[in-house]
Amino acid sequence: MHVLTGRWPRDTGTHHMTFNFEAISDILACPKCRGELVYLGDSLICDSEEHRLQFPIVDGIPRLLVEESVTLSDDQWDRLKNQMEPTS
């Protein structure tokens, strides 16, 4: 039996989680349109040209909340779309 004491163990060290996109990419989707997400740098980007949403990754955890997303401008979308396209 576990007894809750109202205190959490304190972690005094600094830990940084790494985001492993390949391990979970098949279950991730844009929360607004269910489109595919592309991993670029410190964010995930919905590949829907209609929505153009960018979701932050904070401390190794994707924040897939529409309220926390950023709608990319036309220029930002064009630049990122070029990065997202595979090169031959």
N, C-alpha and C positions, 0 to 999 in steps of 0.2 A: 504494500500500500504506500502510495506517495502522499506526503503531506505538503501542502502549499504553505510557504512561510511568508509570502508577500514580498520576498526579496529575490531578485534574479542574480545569478553569478555575474560578477563584473569581469569584463574582458579588458585587460589593460594593454594588450598588444594591438598592433595595426594589421588588419587582414584585408586583402584585396581579392575578391572573387574574379575569376576569369570567365568570360562569357564564351561558351562552346556552342556556337551557332549550328555546326554540323550535327551535333548530338540531338538537337531538338527542332531543327528546321522543318521537319515533316509535320509537326503539330502546331507550329506558329502560323498565325494568320492575322491580317489587319482586323482590328475589332470593329471597324466601321463598315467595311465592304467584303470582308473575308478574302481579300486579295493576298497574293504572295508577298512575303516580306524579304527584302534584300538587306544583307548585313554590310554596312559601310562605316568603317571607323568606329565611332562611339555611338552609333545609332542604327535603327532599323528603318527602312524606307518601304512604304507600300508601293508596289509597282503599278498601281492604278493611276493612269494619267489624269483621270477625272478627279481623284481625291488628293494625290501628291502629298501624303502625310509622312512626316518624319517623327519617329518615336525615340526618345533618349534611352541610353543604357547607362544606368547609374550604379556604381559599385558592382558591376558585373551582372546586374539584374535589369532586363528589359522592362521599361515602363509603358505597357501597352494600354494606356488610357487615352481616349480621344481628347479629353480635356487637357492633357499634358503634351499633346502632339503639336507640331508646327506644320502649317500648310506652306509648302515651298512655292516661291515665286516662279514665274516662267523661266527666268535665267538660271535660278538654282536647279530647277527640275531638268533643264537641258544639260547642264554640266554634270549632274549626278546620273542622269540617264545614260550619258556617254560612259561613265565609270561602271555602271551596272551591266552594260552590254558586254558579253564575252568577246574576247579578241581571238581571231583565227591565227 
